[in-house]
Amino acid sequence: SVLLPIAKAFHPQLILVSAGFDSATGDAYCSRPDRISGAECTPAGYAHLLRALMEPRPGCPVVLCLEGGYDLGIIGHCTTACASVLLGDSEVPAAARARSSPHAAACASAEAIDDINACVAAQRPHWPCLAPAPGAGSGSGPAAAPSNTNTSSPSVPECARVGARLRSVRHMGKLTP
């Protein structure tokens, strides 16, 4: 409701992503009761967000900077899922898909929708492309989707496959170290 319409209108020449995976499902920091977000994003969810961010600007260079996350297993899954998107894979690797709940959907509380709409209202004078999120002020949003709390790391062959592909792309001059 906010980022993607602005990204489409802005037409960036470079996309920089602060890839903090501390809001990932299974990360201890995400599930702490004092956390505001409680985003519970899955590896497949991060891949979907990255793919959506890259879609309006095909060929635009993208840089992901790993900056957060406290569970090494989930960081591995999220990084692998995002690397597969950067490599142009149409599907998220199997281990990252396994971390995603089959019931996961775009669920937002009424409070989250109201917060998004407050952000939209503040940004709309600068970005006329923004529209309010549906369901604003309804007072009740859909229930949160159940999460998968398996914290196993991506398989060694899967990480090796993605790593080998990244190295081969870098050697072809498409990616700089």
N, C-alpha and C positions, 0 to 999 in steps of 0.2 A: 504493500500500500504506500510505502514511502520511498525506499531505496531503488527499486526497479524502475518506477516511472521517472525518477530523477536521473538515473543512469542512462536511460534511453534518450532523455531530452538533452543531457549534457554532452554526449558523444566523446567520452574520454579517449586520449591517445595511449594511456597506460592505466591499468587497473591494479591498485595495490590493496591487498587484503590482509588485515591483521587477523590471522587465523588462530584465535584463542578457542581451544576446545574445552574450556572449563565449564561450558554450558551443555556438554554432551551427556546423554543418558549414561549413567554408570559412573560418572566422575564424582568423587566424594565432595568436591567443592560445590558442585551444582546442587547436590541434595541437602546441603546444610540448611537448617531452618532459618538462618539469618540472611540467606540469599534472597534477593528481590526477584530475580528473573524466574528461576525454576523452569528454564526453557526446555530441558530434557530433549535436546536435538540428537538425532541418531546419525551415524556415519552416512547413511543414505540421504538423510535430510541435509547434511552439509554439502554433499555432492550435488543434490538438487539445487540448493541455493547458489552454489558456484556456477553450475551450468546455466541457471537463469540469469545470473549476473553477466556471464560471458556472451549470452545469446544475442543481445542487440548490437554487439561490436565484434563480429567474427574476425579473427586474425589480430585483434588488439592484444598486445603483450599483457600477461597477467603475472603478478608476483604474489606469492603467498608467504607470509612471514609467521612462522610458528611462534606464538607468544604466550600461550597459556594452556592449562590443562594439568591435572595432577595425577591422573591414572594412566600409567604407561600403556596399558592394554588398549584403552579406548583411544588414546592419542594415536596409537599405531593404526587402528581401524579408520579413524577419521582422516589421517594423513594419506593412507592408502586409497581411500575413497576419493579424496580430492585430487590426488596424483593421477588416478585413472581418468578423471574428467579432463585434467590438463593434457593428458595423452590422447584425448579424443575417443576414449572408450564409450560405447553406447550403454554399457551396463556397469554398475558398481560391482567390484569383486565380491565373490560369494561370502567370504568371512564378514565383510562389512554389511552385506544384505542380511546375514544371519543375526546381526546385532539390532536390526530394525524390527519393531513390533508390526505384526500384520494388521493391527488395528490403528497404527499411527496415521493420523490425518491432521489437516490444518485445524487445530482446536485453539481457541483463544477465549479467555474469560471475558466477561463484560468489562472488567477493570482494564484488561489489556487493550480491548477495542477502544475504550474511552481514551487511554493513553496514546494510542496510535492516532486517533482523531485529533487530539490536542497537538500532537507533533505536526500533523497534516495542516491544521489551522495556522500554526506558526510559520510553516514553510510555504503555504499556498501563495502568499504575496510575491515570493521569489520564484516559485515553480508552479505555474498555472495548470500543469499536467496532473497535479495531485487531486484525488477525490477522497471523500470520507470512506472509511471502512464500513462495510455493511454490518448491521446489528448494533450500531452505536446507541448507547443509552438504554439498551433493552433490559439491563439489570440482571440478566442471567445468560451466561454463555454455555457452550457445550462442555461436558465433563472432560477432564484431561484423559488422554489415551493411556492405556496401560503401557508400562515400559519394560523392556527386556534388560535385565541387570547382569547378563553374562559378561564377565570382564576378561575373557581369554584374549590373548594377543593374536594378531593376524598370523597365519601360518608362515613359516620360513620360506617355503617355495613361492607363496604369493608375494611376500615382500621382495624376494629376490627377483621375481619376474618384473615387478613394477620398477625396481631399482635398475635392472638391466635395460629396460626400455628407456628410462630417463637418461642413462649414460649413452645409449645409442643415439637418442635424439640430440643430446648435447654435442656428440662427436660429429653429427651431420650439420652443425652450425645453427640449429633451430633453437638451441637453449644455451645460455652462457652460464658458466659455473658461478 
